[in-house]
């Protein structure tokens, strides 16, 4: 029997991440698990800036993290309160895959759900893939969602199930 107590959805707030959140919320609801929604904010301290910006980096970093917390709070809203208990987290890192995997390890995550762009060949070589790195390093199964491919969770179905 499969038991899931903690489901993690990693989001960058894009369309594909929205689809992943739909899947993660549904899985967490069906298993009675806690849903963790995680955003990894880019660390400005590791970026190359000129001396004139060094003073504003802490303020800018704080603004980025606050904006991410606000977006996560909006994503966590469950208007009919039929969804799972939800925890939102913002981490700051220049290596999002490592941050996601570390969070999963330290919070007993049973399943990671995340979107993937499905980049091919040269684009993948140049940009890499956070999802692919998470799949390789994760301490648990990873469900990758490639939107808008084959959907098995539909908004209409969720509304019908919620009304029963």
Z-matrix of the N, CA and C atoms (Angstrom, degrees):
N
C 1 1.450
C 2 1.533 1 109.07
N 3 1.301 2 116.36 1 138.05
C 4 1.459 3 121.88 2 179.07
C 5 1.523 4 108.77 3 -88.74
N 6 1.320 5 115.73 4 129.42
C 7 1.456 6 121.63 5 176.58
C 8 1.524 7 108.64 6 -121.87
N 9 1.294 8 115.81 7 123.39
C 10 1.462 9 121.22 8 175.95
C 11 1.523 10 108.26 9 -120.38
N 12 1.317 11 115.80 10 123.34
C 13 1.464 12 120.41 11 178.12
C 14 1.522 13 111.47 12 -108.27
N 15 1.327 14 116.89 13 -28.00
C 16 1.459 15 121.87 14 -178.15
C 17 1.523 16 109.85 15 -137.48
N 18 1.326 17 115.57 16 121.03
C 19 1.460 18 122.29 17 178.39
C 20 1.524 19 107.51 18 -115.61
N 21 1.328 20 115.57 19 128.80
C 22 1.461 21 121.41 20 -179.02
C 23 1.524 22 110.10 21 -108.39
N 24 1.326 23 116.79 22 127.56
C 25 1.457 24 121.93 23 170.82
C 26 1.517 25 107.07 24 -112.33
N 27 1.335 26 115.53 25 118.90
C 28 1.461 27 120.92 26 176.10
C 29 1.517 28 107.55 27 -92.55
N 30 1.326 29 116.47 28 129.68
C 31 1.462 30 119.77 29 -176.01
C 32 1.515 31 112.09 30 -129.64
N 33 1.338 32 114.32 31 143.79
C 34 1.461 33 120.97 32 170.64
C 35 1.530 34 109.46 33 -112.18
N 36 1.334 35 115.59 34 11.01
C 37 1.468 36 125.39 35 178.23
C 38 1.531 37 113.20 36 73.04
N 39 1.311 38 118.72 37 11.57
C 40 1.461 39 121.71 38 178.27
C 41 1.519 40 111.55 39 -85.72
N 42 1.340 41 115.31 40 176.63
C 43 1.465 42 121.19 41 -179.22
C 44 1.523 43 112.16 42 -61.43
N 45 1.322 44 116.63 43 -40.74
C 46 1.456 45 119.99 44 -179.49
C 47 1.531 46 110.33 45 -66.95
N 48 1.307 47 116.53 46 -36.66
C 49 1.470 48 120.59 47 177.62
C 50 1.528 49 110.80 48 -66.63
N 51 1.318 50 117.59 49 -33.00
C 52 1.472 51 120.87 50 175.58
C 53 1.514 52 110.66 51 -62.53
N 54 1.330 53 116.27 52 -42.30
C 55 1.463 54 120.32 53 177.38
C 56 1.527 55 110.15 54 -63.47
N 57 1.332 56 117.12 55 -41.93
C 58 1.462 57 120.83 56 178.39
C 59 1.528 58 110.88 57 -62.19
N 60 1.323 59 117.16 58 -38.55
C 61 1.464 60 120.85 59 178.35
C 62 1.524 61 110.93 60 -63.81
N 63 1.308 62 117.49 61 -38.59
C 64 1.462 63 121.71 62 176.82
C 65 1.529 64 109.79 63 -58.82
N 66 1.332 65 116.42 64 -46.49
C 67 1.463 66 120.69 65 178.39
C 68 1.529 67 111.02 66 -64.95
N 69 1.326 68 116.70 67 -47.66
C 70 1.460 69 120.40 68 -178.52
C 71 1.516 70 112.83 69 -60.88
N 72 1.325 71 116.52 70 -42.30
C 73 1.465 72 120.76 71 179.12
C 74 1.527 73 110.37 72 -63.66
N 75 1.314 74 116.44 73 -42.76
C 76 1.469 75 120.64 74 179.71
C 77 1.530 76 111.33 75 -64.15
N 78 1.312 77 118.00 76 -45.82
C 79 1.463 78 121.48 77 179.41
C 80 1.531 79 109.97 78 -62.89
N 81 1.322 80 117.21 79 -46.32
C 82 1.468 81 120.43 80 -179.98
C 83 1.528 82 110.89 81 -61.39
N 84 1.306 83 116.94 82 -41.13
C 85 1.470 84 120.73 83 179.22
C 86 1.525 85 110.47 84 -62.97
N 87 1.318 86 116.68 85 -48.01
C 88 1.471 87 120.49 86 -176.74
C 89 1.526 88 112.67 87 -65.48
N 90 1.323 89 117.75 88 -30.89
C 91 1.463 90 121.06 89 -179.11
C 92 1.527 91 112.73 90 -96.80
N 93 1.324 92 117.91 91 -1.79
C 94 1.459 93 120.29 92 -177.84
C 95 1.516 94 111.84 93 67.60
N 96 1.324 95 116.37 94 31.22
C 97 1.465 96 121.88 95 -176.20
C 98 1.521 97 111.01 96 -94.95
N 99 1.310 98 115.80 97 162.07
C 100 1.460 99 121.98 98 172.11
C 101 1.525 100 107.43 99 -82.66
N 102 1.324 101 115.82 100 134.94
C 103 1.456 102 122.12 101 178.60
C 104 1.526 103 108.78 102 -97.53
N 105 1.310 104 116.17 103 123.97
C 106 1.464 105 122.40 104 175.90
C 107 1.524 106 106.28 105 -106.14
N 108 1.320 107 117.51 106 124.80
C 109 1.459 108 121.42 107 176.40
C 110 1.523 109 106.82 108 -111.84
N 111 1.323 110 115.66 109 118.61
C 112 1.457 111 121.69 110 -172.06
C 113 1.523 112 111.47 111 -119.82
N 114 1.319 113 115.85 112 133.39
C 115 1.458 114 121.96 113 170.83
C 116 1.513 115 107.58 114 -120.94
N 117 1.331 116 116.02 115 134.10
C 118 1.452 117 120.55 116 176.19
C 119 1.527 118 107.44 117 -103.88
N 120 1.324 119 115.26 118 107.02
C 121 1.467 120 121.22 119 178.45
C 122 1.520 121 108.62 120 -77.23
N 123 1.309 122 115.61 121 138.46
C 124 1.462 123 120.72 122 179.72
C 125 1.523 124 110.11 123 -66.08
N 126 1.320 125 115.94 124 134.87
C 127 1.458 126 121.56 125 179.17
C 128 1.522 127 110.22 126 -81.49
N 129 1.314 128 116.52 127 113.82
C 130 1.462 129 120.78 128 179.68
C 131 1.525 130 112.30 129 -71.67
N 132 1.309 131 116.80 130 -20.71
C 133 1.464 132 120.26 131 -177.80
C 134 1.526 133 111.96 132 -68.38
N 135 1.327 134 116.69 133 -20.15
C 136 1.457 135 119.37 134 -179.71
C 137 1.525 136 112.07 135 -95.51
N 138 1.303 137 116.92 136 -1.54
C 139 1.463 138 121.54 137 179.48
C 140 1.521 139 110.23 138 -89.08
N 141 1.296 140 115.57 139 153.67
C 142 1.467 141 120.34 140 178.71
C 143 1.521 142 109.73 141 -84.83
N 144 1.301 143 116.21 142 117.07
C 145 1.462 144 122.36 143 177.48
C 146 1.520 145 108.87 144 -126.70
N 147 1.291 146 114.76 145 157.77
C 148 1.451 147 120.01 146 175.22
C 149 1.517 148 109.98 147 -76.71
N 150 1.335 149 117.62 148 165.76
C 151 1.471 150 121.62 149 -177.43
C 152 1.524 151 113.07 150 -60.91
N 153 1.324 152 117.70 151 -26.91
C 154 1.467 153 119.50 152 -178.26
C 155 1.525 154 112.69 153 -69.94
N 156 1.333 155 118.62 154 -17.86
C 157 1.462 156 120.69 155 -178.91
C 158 1.520 157 113.34 156 -98.42
N 159 1.328 158 118.22 157 -7.87
C 160 1.465 159 119.99 158 -176.72
C 161 1.518 160 112.77 159 -59.47
N 162 1.302 161 117.87 160 -33.34
C 163 1.458 162 120.90 161 -179.53
C 164 1.521 163 111.11 162 -70.25
N 165 1.318 164 118.30 163 -35.65
C 166 1.462 165 120.94 164 -174.91
C 167 1.527 166 113.67 165 -87.76
N 168 1.336 167 119.18 166 -7.43
C 169 1.459 168 121.04 167 -176.94
C 170 1.526 169 112.77 168 -59.71
N 171 1.335 170 121.24 169 -48.79
C 172 1.467 171 119.36 170 -179.68
C 173 1.524 172 112.39 171 -58.39
N 174 1.321 173 117.43 172 -40.46
C 175 1.464 174 120.93 173 179.80
C 176 1.519 175 110.24 174 -67.27
N 177 1.308 176 116.98 175 -44.78
C 178 1.461 177 121.43 176 179.58
C 179 1.522 178 110.82 177 -63.73
N 180 1.330 179 117.70 178 -42.87
C 181 1.466 180 121.41 179 177.97
C 182 1.523 181 110.30 180 -60.18
N 183 1.310 182 116.63 181 -44.61
C 184 1.457 183 121.55 182 178.68
C 185 1.524 184 111.25 183 -61.98
N 186 1.339 185 117.13 184 -41.12
C 187 1.462 186 121.47 185 178.36
C 188 1.527 187 111.35 186 -62.88
N 189 1.323 188 116.91 187 -41.17
C 190 1.471 189 121.56 188 178.86
C 191 1.527 190 110.09 189 -63.17
N 192 1.318 191 117.27 190 -44.98
C 193 1.459 192 121.63 191 -179.39
C 194 1.525 193 111.09 192 -66.69
N 195 1.331 194 117.49 193 -40.24
C 196 1.468 195 120.88 194 177.86
C 197 1.523 196 111.17 195 -63.76
N 198 1.330 197 116.85 196 -41.03
C 199 1.472 198 120.64 197 178.37
C 200 1.535 199 109.95 198 -64.34
N 201 1.318 200 116.68 199 -39.06
C 202 1.468 201 120.22 200 178.58
C 203 1.524 202 110.79 201 -65.72
N 204 1.326 203 117.51 202 -41.38
C 205 1.472 204 120.76 203 177.95
C 206 1.528 205 110.89 204 -61.68
N 207 1.326 206 116.06 205 -40.23
C 208 1.467 207 120.45 206 179.18
C 209 1.532 208 110.40 207 -64.23
N 210 1.331 209 116.95 208 -44.95
C 211 1.474 210 120.51 209 178.54
C 212 1.525 211 111.09 210 -62.77
N 213 1.335 212 117.06 211 -41.27
C 214 1.462 213 120.23 212 178.87
C 215 1.526 214 111.17 213 -63.83
N 216 1.317 215 116.80 214 -40.12
C 217 1.469 216 120.52 215 178.16
C 218 1.524 217 110.34 216 -60.38
N 219 1.330 218 116.46 217 -39.29
C 220 1.464 219 120.27 218 177.88
C 221 1.532 220 110.67 219 -66.32
N 222 1.328 221 117.38 220 -40.70
C 223 1.462 222 121.14 221 179.57
C 224 1.524 223 112.15 222 -66.97
N 225 1.311 224 116.69 223 -30.35
C 226 1.463 225 121.12 224 -176.60
C 227 1.522 226 113.32 225 -78.90
N 228 1.314 227 117.31 226 -12.88
C 229 1.470 228 120.46 227 -177.72
C 230 1.523 229 109.59 228 -63.35
N 231 1.295 230 114.49 229 126.17
C 232 1.457 231 122.30 230 177.85
C 233 1.522 232 106.36 231 -116.57
N 234 1.329 233 117.10 232 95.58
C 235 1.459 234 121.33 233 -170.09
C 236 1.523 235 113.43 234 -60.68
N 237 1.339 236 118.13 235 -35.73
C 238 1.467 237 118.31 236 -179.64
C 239 1.529 238 112.68 237 -98.19
N 240 1.314 239 116.51 238 3.47
C 241 1.471 240 123.46 239 176.75
C 242 1.525 241 113.56 240 56.86
N 243 1.330 242 116.76 241 27.19
C 244 1.459 243 120.32 242 178.61
C 245 1.526 244 111.87 243 -95.83
N 246 1.309 245 116.16 244 -6.05
C 247 1.462 246 120.62 245 -176.22
C 248 1.511 247 112.62 246 -83.31
N 249 1.312 248 114.87 247 -177.70
C 250 1.463 249 120.83 248 -177.02
C 251 1.525 250 112.21 249 -78.08
N 252 1.343 251 116.69 250 162.75
C 253 1.467 252 118.77 251 170.35
C 254 1.527 253 107.81 252 -60.59
N 255 1.330 254 116.10 253 139.10
C 256 1.466 255 119.53 254 -172.04
C 257 1.514 256 110.94 255 -128.13
N 258 1.328 257 114.10 256 140.16
C 259 1.467 258 121.82 257 176.42
C 260 1.524 259 107.42 258 -125.12
N 261 1.321 260 117.22 259 128.74
C 262 1.464 261 121.03 260 178.38
C 263 1.529 262 109.68 261 -107.58
N 264 1.338 263 114.71 262 141.14
C 265 1.461 264 120.10 263 -176.04
C 266 1.521 265 110.01 264 -141.47
N 267 1.332 266 116.14 265 136.09
C 268 1.456 267 122.01 266 171.68
C 269 1.528 268 106.94 267 -116.21
N 270 1.323 269 115.36 268 125.11
C 271 1.455 270 121.68 269 173.98
C 272 1.518 271 108.02 270 -114.42
N 273 1.309 272 117.38 271 153.09
C 274 1.457 273 121.81 272 177.24
C 275 1.519 274 108.36 273 -114.40
N 276 1.336 275 115.20 274 126.19
C 277 1.451 276 119.81 275 -178.35
C 278 1.525 277 109.86 276 -163.88
N 279 1.310 278 116.10 277 153.77
C 280 1.463 279 120.08 278 173.08
C 281 1.524 280 110.21 279 -93.84
N 282 1.332 281 117.12 280 -1.66
C 283 1.466 282 122.77 281 178.77
C 284 1.531 283 108.84 282 -127.54
N 285 1.339 284 117.65 283 84.66
C 286 1.464 285 120.11 284 -174.03
C 287 1.528 286 114.18 285 -60.21
N 288 1.318 287 119.02 286 -38.33
C 289 1.465 288 120.15 287 -179.05
C 290 1.522 289 110.96 288 -61.59
N 291 1.321 290 116.88 289 -43.73
C 292 1.464 291 120.78 290 179.60
C 293 1.526 292 110.47 291 -65.82
N 294 1.319 293 117.47 292 -39.77
C 295 1.469 294 120.91 293 178.28
C 296 1.528 295 110.87 294 -62.97
N 297 1.320 296 117.28 295 -41.87
C 298 1.471 297 121.59 296 179.70
C 299 1.531 298 109.94 297 -64.38
N 300 1.317 299 117.10 298 -47.08
C 301 1.464 300 121.45 299 -179.35
C 302 1.530 301 110.94 300 -64.26
N 303 1.330 302 117.83 301 -43.01
C 304 1.471 303 120.76 302 177.69
C 305 1.519 304 111.23 303 -61.57
N 306 1.335 305 116.68 304 -42.47
C 307 1.464 306 119.91 305 178.02
C 308 1.533 307 109.82 306 -60.83
N 309 1.322 308 116.40 307 -44.70
C 310 1.466 309 120.68 308 179.98
C 311 1.530 310 111.04 309 -60.12
N 312 1.327 311 116.51 310 -43.08
C 313 1.466 312 120.60 311 -179.96
C 314 1.520 313 111.97 312 -64.14
N 315 1.320 314 117.28 313 -43.22
C 316 1.462 315 121.54 314 -173.84
C 317 1.524 316 114.07 315 -83.10
N 318 1.334 317 117.06 316 -7.27
C 319 1.473 318 119.98 317 -177.46
C 320 1.525 319 112.65 318 -124.35
N 321 1.312 320 116.96 319 21.37
C 322 1.472 321 122.61 320 176.41
C 323 1.528 322 113.02 321 49.91
N 324 1.321 323 116.10 322 46.20
C 325 1.460 324 120.81 323 179.59
C 326 1.526 325 108.72 324 -74.03
N 327 1.333 326 115.82 325 133.09
C 328 1.462 327 122.20 326 -178.81
C 329 1.526 328 112.66 327 -95.20
N 330 1.337 329 117.08 328 -23.28
C 331 1.460 330 121.67 329 -178.96
C 332 1.522 331 108.39 330 -153.22
N 333 1.329 332 116.34 331 133.70
C 334 1.465 333 121.90 332 173.93
C 335 1.525 334 107.14 333 -107.02
N 336 1.315 335 116.65 334 132.08
C 337 1.461 336 121.80 335 176.18
C 338 1.521 337 107.01 336 -119.71
N 339 1.334 338 115.56 337 128.38
C 340 1.460 339 118.51 338 178.91
C 341 1.514 340 110.77 339 -153.46
N 342 1.308 341 114.74 340 155.26
C 343 1.454 342 120.49 341 178.81
C 344 1.510 343 111.10 342 -82.52
N 345 1.325 344 114.60 343 156.47
C 346 1.449 345 120.54 344 174.60
C 347 1.519 346 108.55 345 -137.33
N 348 1.305 347 115.30 346 140.93
C 349 1.458 348 120.48 347 -179.70
C 350 1.517 349 111.66 348 -79.03
N 351 1.309 350 117.35 349 -17.46
C 352 1.458 351 120.88 350 -179.57
C 353 1.518 352 112.73 351 65.02
N 354 1.321 353 116.18 352 38.31
C 355 1.473 354 120.06 353 -179.42
C 356 1.517 355 110.58 354 -63.42
N 357 1.285 356 115.48 355 151.65
C 358 1.458 357 121.69 356 -177.92
C 359 1.526 358 110.96 357 -116.13
N 360 1.291 359 115.46 358 156.06
C 361 1.462 360 127.77 359 168.13
C 362 1.524 361 115.10 360 37.62
N 363 1.328 362 117.03 361 -112.23
C 364 1.456 363 122.63 362 -171.39
C 365 1.528 364 111.90 363 -62.70
N 366 1.319 365 117.65 364 -41.20
C 367 1.464 366 120.22 365 179.21
C 368 1.519 367 110.25 366 -60.24
N 369 1.352 368 116.60 367 -41.64
C 370 1.459 369 120.59 368 179.31
C 371 1.521 370 111.15 369 -64.92
N 372 1.329 371 116.35 370 -43.76
C 373 1.466 372 120.63 371 -179.63
C 374 1.523 373 110.52 372 -61.89
N 375 1.327 374 117.22 373 -40.19
C 376 1.460 375 121.14 374 -178.03
C 377 1.527 376 112.67 375 -76.31
N 378 1.323 377 117.14 376 -39.78
C 379 1.463 378 120.83 377 -172.81
C 380 1.527 379 113.30 378 -102.64
N 381 1.324 380 118.03 379 -24.65
C 382 1.451 381 120.56 380 -176.30
C 383 1.513 382 110.26 381 74.71
N 384 1.302 383 116.71 382 -173.89
C 385 1.451 384 120.78 383 -179.47
C 386 1.524 385 109.49 384 -145.78
N 387 1.312 386 115.37 385 118.03
C 388 1.461 387 119.89 386 176.85
C 389 1.522 388 109.06 387 -62.32
N 390 1.336 389 117.17 388 -45.21
C 391 1.465 390 120.72 389 -179.08
C 392 1.525 391 111.49 390 -59.03
N 393 1.315 392 117.02 391 -43.13
C 394 1.458 393 120.67 392 -178.40
C 395 1.531 394 110.28 393 -64.53
N 396 1.310 395 117.23 394 -40.03
C 397 1.473 396 120.40 395 178.05
C 398 1.521 397 111.21 396 -66.02
N 399 1.332 398 116.50 397 -40.54
C 400 1.466 399 120.21 398 178.31
C 401 1.519 400 109.93 399 -63.14
N 402 1.336 401 117.53 400 -44.09
C 403 1.464 402 120.81 401 178.47
C 404 1.523 403 110.54 402 -56.50
N 405 1.326 404 117.63 403 -43.09
C 406 1.461 405 121.35 404 -178.45
C 407 1.523 406 113.01 405 -69.35
N 408 1.334 407 118.60 406 -33.97
C 409 1.469 408 121.47 407 -172.17
C 410 1.524 409 115.02 408 -103.97
N 411 1.313 410 118.59 409 -11.73
C 412 1.465 411 121.83 410 -171.10
C 413 1.527 412 112.93 411 -65.29
N 414 1.336 413 115.56 412 144.99
C 415 1.459 414 120.38 413 178.16
C 416 1.528 415 112.53 414 -84.37
N 417 1.339 416 117.05 415 3.98
C 418 1.459 417 122.16 416 -175.39
C 419 1.530 418 108.84 417 -148.66
N 420 1.331 419 118.25 418 172.39
C 421 1.459 420 119.90 419 176.58
C 422 1.531 421 111.65 420 -61.80
N 423 1.338 422 114.53 421 151.22
C 424 1.458 423 121.12 422 178.77
C 425 1.528 424 108.14 423 -126.72
N 426 1.316 425 116.48 424 125.43
C 427 1.456 426 122.30 425 174.70
C 428 1.518 427 106.99 426 -100.02
N 429 1.340 428 116.53 427 116.28
C 430 1.459 429 119.73 428 177.81
C 431 1.522 430 108.52 429 -101.07
N 432 1.324 431 115.09 430 136.46
C 433 1.453 432 122.16 431 -177.49
C 434 1.517 433 107.80 432 -113.65
N 435 1.323 434 115.18 433 124.12
C 436 1.463 435 121.36 434 177.40
C 437 1.517 436 107.20 435 -110.02
N 438 1.301 437 116.91 436 102.49
C 439 1.464 438 122.64 437 -174.78
C 440 1.513 439 110.08 438 -89.76
N 441 1.291 440 122.45 439 139.80
C 442 1.466 441 129.29 440 1.09
C 443 1.519 442 112.74 441 -102.83
N 444 1.287 443 118.08 442 51.70
C 445 1.459 444 121.23 443 178.30
C 446 1.524 445 110.71 444 -68.05
N 447 1.292 446 116.83 445 -149.97
C 448 1.463 447 122.85 446 -176.14
C 449 1.525 448 110.89 447 -61.41
N 450 1.298 449 116.29 448 109.16
C 451 1.462 450 121.71 449 -179.43
C 452 1.526 451 109.61 450 -94.99
N 453 1.314 452 118.22 451 131.93
C 454 1.459 453 118.98 452 172.46
C 455 1.518 454 112.32 453 -118.30
N 456 1.316 455 117.78 454 -3.32
C 457 1.455 456 122.02 455 171.23
C 458 1.519 457 106.02 456 -114.28
N 459 1.324 458 115.71 457 119.07
C 460 1.464 459 121.05 458 -177.72
C 461 1.514 460 109.72 459 -117.90
N 462 1.319 461 116.67 460 140.32
C 463 1.466 462 121.70 461 -179.03
C 464 1.519 463 111.03 462 -56.47
N 465 1.342 464 118.54 463 -41.99
C 466 1.462 465 121.41 464 -179.65
C 467 1.525 466 111.28 465 -61.36
N 468 1.322 467 116.56 466 -39.81
C 469 1.457 468 121.26 467 178.99
C 470 1.520 469 110.57 468 -65.05
N 471 1.332 470 116.47 469 -40.91
C 472 1.457 471 119.90 470 179.44
C 473 1.516 472 111.77 471 -62.86
N 474 1.323 473 117.53 472 -39.82
C 475 1.462 474 121.30 473 178.93
C 476 1.517 475 109.89 474 -65.64
N 477 1.343 476 117.60 475 -43.65
C 478 1.466 477 121.34 476 179.59
C 479 1.524 478 111.43 477 -62.64
N 480 1.324 479 116.67 478 -41.87
C 481 1.470 480 120.41 479 179.75
C 482 1.516 481 110.57 480 -67.37
N 483 1.321 482 117.43 481 -38.95
C 484 1.468 483 121.97 482 -178.59
C 485 1.518 484 111.10 483 -65.70
N 486 1.337 485 117.85 484 -28.76
C 487 1.472 486 121.32 485 -178.11
C 488 1.518 487 112.99 486 -80.59
N 489 1.336 488 118.26 487 -16.10
C 490 1.487 489 120.73 488 -177.57
C 491 1.488 490 111.95 489 -68.40
